[in-house]
Amino acid sequence: MPESKEKIMVPEEVIMSKIYFIRGQKVMLDRDLAELYDVETRVLNQAVKRNEKRFPEDFMFQLTPKELENWKSQIVTSNREKMGLRKPPLAFTEQGVAMLSSVLNSDRAIMVNIQVIRVFTKMRKLLQKHEEILQKLEQLQKKDIEQDQKILLIFEYLKQFEETKQQQIEQANRKRIGFKKSDEE
């Protein structure tokens, strides 16, 4: 068993490179999943069609022609590969990928599916950490702005204090005018 598991292992980087951000969510395309499962895309799509009830819109959707063009422009593929698409591919969300393991019953599909779900989970955790870091940076920025305002206020007080002190010095050094008593001379 361990040897067959070793053969099935797909590097995380390969799986991550096949996850796209479409319609505001992370998805994998039917052709990429078929490649990972070592089946033809049409076989994967037939299995999905036979089990349509298992794949609501939040599990799977078909790319629009505009989304397909956008996807093609984002990846580097030969024209031959691009032209091989007769219709826009199906995009599977994390839940849709999980559901695929129930319709594709091969050992490879099950093992690869487990890896894919783990990668999705790892990405979600990384994004959550990234979000936390961004929130902390925003809090620091707010504190920094507050500190800047306080420092500016301190400088304003110091400036006013210096002006008052300068006025006092000028006042003290000013030549006195008016009646002088004889003992002041």
Buried (B, 14 or more C-beta within 10 A) or exposed (E): EEEEEEEBEBEBEEBBEBBBEBEEEBBBBBBBBBBBBEBEBEEBBEBBEEBEEBBEEEBBBEBEEEBBEEBBEEEEEEEEEBEEBEEBBBBBBBBBBBBBBEBBEEEBBBBBBEBBBEBBEEBEEEEEEEEEEEEEEEEEEEEEEEEEEEEEEEEEEEEEEEEEEEEEEEEEEEEEEEEEEEEEE
